[in-house]
Amino acid sequence: ASFNKSAGKEWSPECGKEVYKTLPRECVSKLGKESRAGLESGATDTWDITLLSSLLLFSPGYLKATPEEELCTVIRTHRNQLNHNPPTFKCDACQDKCSCGLGQPIMAKSEFDTKWQELTSVISKLTASVLSKEEHQKFAS
């Protein structure tokens, strides 16, 4: 997939250093410490949803005012809901809400299925709009 179509450059795990070098410093300064460190490393295969969505939606906002902006926002929203309102944890040792840290997350299957279906659909639409037809078919299979 191209990340810099005008220069004919293809996306690869190593292209993060170029993204970092070309990014305005005010954009970098708006990122949190962990996101900034991930960006500076240039290792795109380690970038998380927070960093990617920050670059795509806010600063510099590569996807601002594009059809893909809303799709990326849905992914970020799901991530934030799960991260900031995590499911209840339960384990055999605690018998109730887990306080030992070893418990497993509990989410109703219907809630998981709904979230999974929505994310699958959004990711499919997003990849279809940014990848070539051939790349999307490889991704979808």
N, CA, C and O of each residue as an XYZ file, in Angstrom:
564
protein
N       0.844     -1.186      0.000
C       0.000      0.000      0.000
C       0.877      1.233      0.000
O       1.886      1.287      0.703
N       0.501      2.200     -0.771
C       1.273      3.433     -0.827
C       0.973      4.293      0.388
O      -0.180      4.419      0.801
N       2.010      4.882      0.957
C       1.779      5.841      2.025
C       2.152      7.233      1.555
O       1.747      8.222      2.166
N       2.910      7.323      0.492
C       3.266      8.603     -0.081
C       3.142      8.460     -1.587
O       4.135      8.278     -2.291
N       1.909      8.543     -2.075
C       1.636      8.277     -3.485
C       2.398      9.214     -4.408
O       2.875      8.799     -5.464
N       2.515     10.493     -4.008
C       3.192     11.451     -4.892
C       4.652     11.083     -5.111
O       5.208     11.372     -6.171
N       5.283     10.448     -4.122
C       6.678     10.048     -4.262
C       6.801      8.578     -4.670
O       7.909      8.073     -4.847
N       5.661      7.893     -4.818
C       5.672      6.488     -5.217
C       6.263      5.572     -4.161
O       6.839      4.537     -4.496
N       6.132      5.932     -2.891
C       6.722      5.132     -1.819
C       5.699      4.181     -1.234
O       4.552      4.556     -0.993
N       6.119      2.961     -1.011
C       5.266      1.921     -0.460
C       5.392      1.882      1.058
O       6.452      2.172      1.613
N       4.293      1.519      1.723
C       4.291      1.370      3.174
C       5.064      0.123      3.551
O       4.904     -0.928      2.931
N       5.891      0.241      4.556
C       6.624     -0.903      5.093
C       6.896     -0.627      6.566
O       6.768      0.514      7.009
N       7.266     -1.642      7.329
C       7.562     -1.397      8.741
C       8.677     -0.371      8.951
O       8.743      0.261     10.006
N       9.540     -0.202      7.969
C      10.667      0.723      8.094
C      10.322      2.162      7.727
O      11.118      3.058      8.007
N       9.184      2.416      7.118
C       8.868      3.761      6.644
C       8.518      4.718      7.776
O       8.378      5.918      7.543
N       8.377      4.214      8.987
C       8.053      5.060     10.124
C       9.074      6.147     10.380
O       8.715      7.245     10.805
N      10.337      5.861     10.132
C      11.378      6.877     10.335
C      11.157      8.060      9.398
O      11.363      9.208      9.789
N      10.742      7.786      8.173
C      10.464      8.868      7.237
C       9.233      9.668      7.666
O       9.213     10.894      7.564
N       8.216      8.965      8.141
C       7.025      9.658      8.648
C       7.447     10.585      9.784
O       7.039     11.746      9.827
N       8.254     10.078     10.693
C       8.711     10.882     11.833
C       9.512     12.097     11.371
O       9.297     13.206     11.859
N      10.435     11.888     10.428
C      11.291     12.993      9.965
C      10.496     14.091      9.268
O      10.857     15.265      9.355
N       9.415     13.722      8.578
C       8.658     14.710      7.807
C       7.516     15.346      8.598
O       6.889     16.296      8.130
N       7.250     14.832      9.778
C       6.149     15.332     10.590
C       6.535     16.659     11.246
O       7.609     16.764     11.838
N       5.671     17.671     11.147
C       5.966     18.940     11.825
C       6.179     18.715     13.324
O       5.441     17.949     13.944
N       7.167     19.368     13.900
C       7.501     19.186     15.319
C       6.319     19.484     16.236
O       6.191     18.863     17.291
N       5.436     20.442     15.847
C       4.282     20.734     16.706
C       3.335     19.541     16.779
O       2.643     19.361     17.782
N       3.296     18.721     15.724
C       2.479     17.504     15.757
C       3.076     16.489     16.722
O       2.356     15.854     17.493
N       4.394     16.341     16.673
C       5.079     15.403     17.559
C       4.905     15.828     19.014
O       4.690     14.987     19.886
N       4.997     17.118     19.275
C       4.918     17.603     20.655
C       3.535     17.395     21.265
O       3.410     17.382     22.489
N       2.501     17.234     20.455
C       1.146     17.018     20.963
C       0.908     15.576     21.400
O      -0.090     15.286     22.061
N       1.807     14.676     21.039
C       1.649     13.267     21.383
C       2.097     13.011     22.818
O       2.953     13.720     23.346
N       1.523     12.011     23.433
C       1.958     11.592     24.763
C       3.344     10.964     24.686
O       3.849     10.673     23.602
N       3.944     10.761     25.845
C       5.310     10.235     25.936
C       5.470      8.886     25.224
O       6.414      8.697     24.457
N       4.546      7.949     25.479
C       4.643      6.618     24.856
C       4.449      6.689     23.345
O       5.166      6.030     22.593
N       3.483      7.485     22.902
C       3.245      7.613     21.463
C       4.442      8.263     20.777
O       4.830      7.856     19.682
N       5.023      9.268     21.418
C       6.188      9.949     20.852
C       7.356      8.971     20.717
O       8.051      8.966     19.701
N       7.569      8.147     21.743
C       8.651      7.161     21.695
C       8.413      6.150     20.574
O       9.347      5.781     19.862
N       7.170      5.702     20.416
C       6.848      4.774     19.332
C       7.079      5.399     17.972
O       7.606      4.755     17.064
N       6.687      6.646     17.832
C       6.878      7.361     16.568
C       8.356      7.546     16.269
O       8.799      7.309     15.145
N       9.121      7.969     17.268
C      10.552      8.198     17.092
C      11.295      6.924     16.724
O      12.292      6.975     16.005
N      10.818      5.777     17.211
C      11.481      4.501     16.902
C      11.383      4.175     15.418
O      12.245      3.493     14.863
N      10.316      4.672     14.777
C      10.115      4.396     13.361
C       9.579      3.011     13.073
O       9.291      2.698     11.918
N       9.436      2.168     14.090
C       8.985      0.783     13.908
C       7.462      0.751     13.822
O       6.789      0.570     14.836
N       6.921      0.924     12.637
C       5.475      1.026     12.465
C       4.722     -0.218     12.923
O       3.541     -0.139     13.262
N       5.394     -1.362     12.934
C       4.710     -2.585     13.368
C       4.481     -2.606     14.882
O       3.827     -3.518     15.387
N       5.006     -1.623     15.611
C       4.754     -1.523     17.046
C       3.797     -0.382     17.387
O       3.438     -0.218     18.553
N       3.379      0.403     16.409
C       2.484      1.532     16.659
C       1.120      1.015     17.084
O       0.597      0.068     16.496
N       0.549      1.636     18.102
C      -0.749      1.203     18.603
C      -1.876      2.082     18.055
O      -1.633      3.036     17.317
N      -3.104      1.745     18.427
C      -4.272      2.472     17.930
C      -4.212      3.942     18.336
O      -4.601      4.818     17.563
N      -3.727      4.213     19.544
C      -3.649      5.595     20.009
C      -2.760      6.429     19.097
O      -3.159      7.511     18.667
N      -1.566      5.943     18.798
C      -0.645      6.686     17.937
C      -1.191      6.800     16.518
O      -1.209      7.889     15.945
N      -1.628      5.702     15.961
C      -2.131      5.736     14.585
C      -3.325      6.670     14.437
O      -3.387      7.466     13.500
N      -4.271      6.569     15.365
C      -5.447      7.431     15.238
C      -5.088      8.894     15.482
O      -5.698      9.782     14.886
N      -4.122      9.159     16.339
C      -3.683     10.544     16.548
C      -3.123     11.126     15.257
O      -3.446     12.255     14.889
N      -2.286     10.361     14.573
C      -1.701     10.829     13.311
C      -2.769     10.978     12.229
O      -2.744     11.931     11.450
N      -3.698     10.038     12.186
C      -4.701     10.033     11.123
C      -5.814     11.053     11.335
O      -6.308     11.649     10.378
N      -6.207     11.253     12.596
C      -7.384     12.079     12.863
C      -7.079     13.491     13.356
O      -7.838     14.417     13.074
N      -5.987     13.667     14.083
C      -5.800     14.934     14.769
C      -4.587     15.727     14.294
O      -4.732     16.797     13.702
N      -3.420     15.214     14.549
C      -2.228     16.002     14.297
C      -1.188     15.126     13.613
O      -0.554     14.323     14.297
N      -0.981     15.228     12.340
C      -1.428     16.266     11.432
C      -2.803     16.039     10.820
O      -3.310     16.918     10.123
N      -3.423     14.882     11.061
C      -4.774     14.652     10.545
C      -4.773     14.226      9.091
O      -5.443     14.834      8.256
N      -4.012     13.171      8.788
C      -3.927     12.689      7.409
C      -5.290     12.352      6.824
O      -5.479     12.446      5.611
N      -6.247     11.960      7.671
C      -7.564     11.567      7.173
C      -8.645     12.618      7.393
O      -9.818     12.352      7.132
N      -8.280     13.799      7.864
C      -9.287     14.836      8.105
C     -10.064     15.113      6.825
O      -9.500     15.211      5.735
N     -11.377     15.236      6.995
C     -12.286     15.573      5.893
C     -12.232     14.554      4.760
O     -12.376     14.914      3.591
N     -12.024     13.281      5.101
C     -12.071     12.199      4.113
C     -13.125     11.200      4.566
O     -13.506     11.194      5.737
N     -13.604     10.352      3.655
C     -14.571      9.321      4.064
C     -13.985      8.355      5.103
O     -14.729      7.774      5.894
N     -12.675      8.182      5.105
C     -12.034      7.250      6.024
C     -11.972      7.792      7.459
O     -11.775      7.024      8.401
N     -12.140      9.103      7.627
C     -12.058      9.698      8.962
C     -13.066      9.059      9.921
O     -12.718      8.712     11.050
N     -14.302      8.904      9.473
C     -15.338      8.329     10.339
C     -15.022      6.876     10.686
O     -15.250      6.450     11.818
N     -14.502      6.112      9.729
C     -14.164      4.712      9.981
C     -13.077      4.610     11.046
O     -13.165      3.788     11.958
N     -12.063      5.441     10.925
C     -10.975      5.445     11.900
C     -11.489      5.875     13.279
O     -11.025      5.372     14.302
N     -12.435      6.792     13.300
C     -13.017      7.258     14.559
C     -13.766      6.126     15.261
O     -13.715      6.020     16.486
N     -14.456      5.286     14.503
C     -15.183      4.147     15.102
C     -14.185      3.197     15.775
O     -14.434      2.730     16.887
N     -13.078      2.912     15.121
C     -12.064      2.013     15.694
C     -11.504      2.628     16.979
O     -11.374      1.942     17.993
N     -11.175      3.914     16.936
C     -10.637      4.601     18.112
C     -11.660      4.586     19.260
O     -11.287      4.384     20.415
N     -12.930      4.794     18.951
C     -13.976      4.811     19.972
C     -14.088      3.453     20.659
O     -14.184      3.384     21.884
N     -14.076      2.376     19.879
C     -14.133      1.031     20.463
C     -12.927      0.791     21.363
O     -13.056      0.247     22.459
N     -11.771      1.196     20.896
C     -10.550      1.028     21.704
C     -10.687      1.785     23.021
O     -10.373      1.245     24.081
N     -11.150      3.020     22.964
C     -11.284      3.825     24.180
C     -12.322      3.240     25.136
O     -12.120      3.251     26.350
N     -13.429      2.731     24.597
C     -14.453      2.127     25.454
C     -13.901      0.910     26.187
O     -14.145      0.731     27.380
N     -13.158      0.077     25.469
C     -12.598     -1.120     26.097
C     -11.472     -0.772     27.063
O     -11.324     -1.416     28.101
N     -10.683      0.236     26.732
C      -9.554      0.600     27.581
C      -9.993      1.362     28.836
O      -9.460      1.127     29.921
N     -10.945      2.256     28.693
C     -11.344      3.099     29.813
C     -12.543      2.554     30.583
O     -12.804      2.986     31.706
N     -13.265      1.619     29.997
C     -14.380      0.943     30.663
C     -14.239     -0.556     30.421
O     -15.080     -1.165     29.760
N     -13.169     -1.150     30.961
C     -12.917     -2.564     30.657
C     -14.000     -3.463     31.222
O     -14.694     -3.092     32.168
N     -14.144     -4.655     30.636
C     -15.114     -5.604     31.170
C     -14.708     -6.034     32.583
O     -13.554     -5.880     32.984
N     -15.659     -6.566     33.316
C     -15.395     -7.086     34.659
C     -14.440     -8.275     34.559
O     -14.489     -9.046     33.600
N     -13.577     -8.409     35.555
C     -12.668     -9.552     35.609
C     -13.100    -10.481     36.736
O     -13.509    -10.027     37.805
N     -13.008    -11.774     36.491
C     -13.416    -12.755     37.489
C     -12.408    -13.905     37.469
O     -11.921    -14.301     36.410
N     -12.110    -14.424     38.637
C     -11.203    -15.577     38.683
C     -11.659    -16.547     39.763
O     -12.470    -16.197     40.620
N     -11.137    -17.761     39.717
C     -11.514    -18.793     40.682
C     -11.095    -18.413     42.095
O     -11.818    -18.700     43.049
N      -9.949    -17.777     42.244
C      -9.437    -17.446     43.582
C     -10.293    -16.399     44.279
O     -10.535    -16.506     45.481
N     -10.754    -15.395     43.551
C     -11.499    -14.294     44.172
C     -13.000    -14.571     44.273
O     -13.675    -13.977     45.113
N     -13.525    -15.448     43.446
C     -14.935    -15.830     43.425
C     -15.893    -14.714     43.021
O     -17.060    -14.994     42.745
N     -15.463    -13.515     42.977
C     -16.323    -12.396     42.595
C     -15.476    -11.494     41.702
O     -14.673    -11.994     40.914
N     -15.635    -10.197     41.808
C     -14.776     -9.299     41.033
C     -13.331     -9.559     41.405
O     -12.987     -9.596     42.587
N     -12.502     -9.734     40.427
C     -11.107    -10.099     40.640
C     -10.309     -8.916     41.200
O     -10.361     -7.805     40.671
N      -9.581     -9.181     42.270
C      -8.702     -8.161     42.826
C      -7.242     -8.605     42.802
O      -6.351     -7.830     43.148
N      -6.995     -9.847     42.394
C      -5.620    -10.361     42.395
C      -4.905    -10.091     41.075
O      -3.684    -10.233     40.999
N      -5.643     -9.705     40.035
C      -5.013     -9.413     38.751
C      -4.849    -10.614     37.840
O      -4.336    -10.480     36.729
N      -5.270    -11.772     38.284
C      -5.117    -12.985     37.475
C      -6.398    -13.385     36.757
O      -6.415    -14.365     36.013
N      -7.455    -12.641     36.976
C      -8.759    -12.993     36.419
C      -8.845    -12.814     34.920
O      -7.997    -12.179     34.293
N      -9.881    -13.385     34.373
C     -10.154    -13.296     32.949
C     -11.287    -12.304     32.699
O     -12.226    -12.234     33.492
N     -11.218    -11.538     31.611
C     -12.294    -10.581     31.344
C     -13.611    -11.299     31.050
O     -13.636    -12.360     30.425
N     -14.677    -10.704     31.508
C     -16.006    -11.257     31.265
C     -16.781    -10.245     30.434
O     -16.973     -9.102     30.850
N     -17.215    -10.663     29.282
C     -18.035     -9.824     28.424
C     -19.109    -10.730     27.856
O     -18.821    -11.844     27.420
N     -20.323    -10.265     27.859
C     -21.402    -11.072     27.307
C     -21.089    -11.408     25.850
O     -20.623    -10.555     25.095
N     -21.348    -12.648     25.465
C     -21.063    -13.079     24.095
C     -21.789    -12.189     23.087
O     -21.228    -11.854     22.044
N     -23.001    -11.813     23.382
C     -23.755    -10.979     22.448
C     -23.093     -9.603     22.282
O     -23.064     -9.056     21.180
N     -22.560     -9.047     23.382
C     -21.860     -7.757     23.303
C     -20.581     -7.900     22.488
O     -20.277     -7.061     21.640
N     -19.825     -8.983     22.753
C     -18.607     -9.230     21.988
C     -18.926     -9.395     20.505
O     -18.275     -8.791     19.652
N     -19.940    -10.224     20.201
C     -20.308    -10.467     18.805
C     -20.700     -9.173     18.090
O     -20.335     -8.967     16.933
N     -21.434     -8.309     18.772
C     -21.847     -7.031     18.179
C     -20.636     -6.153     17.898
O     -20.505     -5.608     16.802
N     -19.746     -6.012     18.887
C     -18.547     -5.183     18.709
C     -17.650     -5.764     17.618
O     -17.122     -5.032     16.781
N     -17.483     -7.092     17.636
C     -16.621     -7.745     16.657
C     -17.165     -7.529     15.241
O     -16.402     -7.209     14.330
N     -18.459     -7.701     15.055
C     -19.071     -7.517     13.741
C     -18.883     -6.080     13.250
O     -18.537     -5.853     12.090
N     -19.113     -5.123     14.135
C     -18.948     -3.724     13.742
C     -17.497     -3.418     13.377
O     -17.236     -2.772     12.362
N     -16.551     -3.877     14.200
C     -15.137     -3.622     13.901
C     -14.696     -4.318     12.619
O     -13.955     -3.739     11.824
N     -15.144     -5.547     12.412
C     -14.811     -6.274     11.188
C     -15.301     -5.515      9.962
O     -14.577     -5.380      8.976
N     -16.512     -5.029     10.028
C     -17.089     -4.270      8.919
C     -16.318     -2.976      8.674
O     -16.018     -2.638      7.529
N     -15.997     -2.253      9.743
C     -15.281     -0.980      9.622
C     -13.876     -1.203      9.054
O     -13.440     -0.473      8.164
N     -13.179     -2.203      9.565
C     -11.821     -2.478      9.073
C     -11.860     -2.889      7.608
O     -10.993     -2.487      6.833
N     -12.846     -3.679      7.220
C     -12.986     -4.077      5.822
C     -13.226     -2.856      4.927
O     -12.617     -2.734      3.864
N     -14.110     -1.961      5.357
C     -14.374     -0.742      4.575
C     -13.136      0.139      4.498
O     -12.824      0.689      3.442
N     -12.436      0.272      5.611
C     -11.248      1.112      5.647
C     -10.157      0.564      4.732
O      -9.554      1.314      3.965
N      -9.902     -0.734      4.811
C      -8.866     -1.314      3.950
C      -9.271     -1.266      2.481
O      -8.422     -1.075      1.610
N     -10.557     -1.437      2.201
C     -11.025     -1.373      0.808
C     -10.821      0.022      0.229
O     -10.580      0.169     -0.969
N     -10.916      1.049      1.076
C     -10.791      2.408      0.551
C      -9.347      2.871      0.428
O      -9.065      3.783     -0.349
N      -8.421      2.266      1.174
C      -7.035      2.733      1.117
C      -6.084      1.783      0.393
O      -4.984      2.182      0.010
N      -6.492      0.547      0.207
C      -5.649     -0.414     -0.500
C      -6.129     -0.584     -1.931
O      -7.293     -0.338     -2.247
N      -5.223     -1.004     -2.779
C      -5.640     -1.341     -4.135
C      -6.537     -2.575     -4.046
O      -6.564     -3.252     -3.019
N      -7.268     -2.865     -5.119
C      -8.178     -4.012     -5.129
C      -7.418     -5.305     -4.823
O      -7.896     -6.145     -4.061
N      -6.238     -5.459     -5.416
C      -5.436     -6.668     -5.213
C      -4.951     -6.766     -3.761
O      -4.992     -7.838     -3.158
N      -4.493     -5.639     -3.209
C      -4.006     -5.639     -1.820
C      -5.158     -5.953     -0.868
O      -4.980     -6.698      0.096
N      -6.323     -5.395     -1.129
C      -7.479     -5.621     -0.258
C      -7.881     -7.094     -0.292
O      -8.210     -7.665      0.748
N      -7.861     -7.707     -1.452
C      -8.224     -9.123     -1.565
C      -7.250     -9.986     -0.772
O      -7.668    -10.948     -0.128
N      -5.949     -9.658     -0.807
C      -4.965    -10.407     -0.022
C      -5.229    -10.209      1.468
O      -5.146    -11.160      2.245
N      -5.545     -8.983      1.868
C      -5.806     -8.669      3.268
C      -7.057     -9.388      3.751
O      -7.069     -9.935      4.854
N      -8.102     -9.394      2.945
C      -9.386     -9.964      3.339
C      -9.372    -11.484      3.404
O     -10.224    -12.077      4.065
N      -8.423    -12.127      2.732
C      -8.409    -13.600      2.723
C      -7.640    -14.182      3.871
O      -7.543    -15.403      3.993
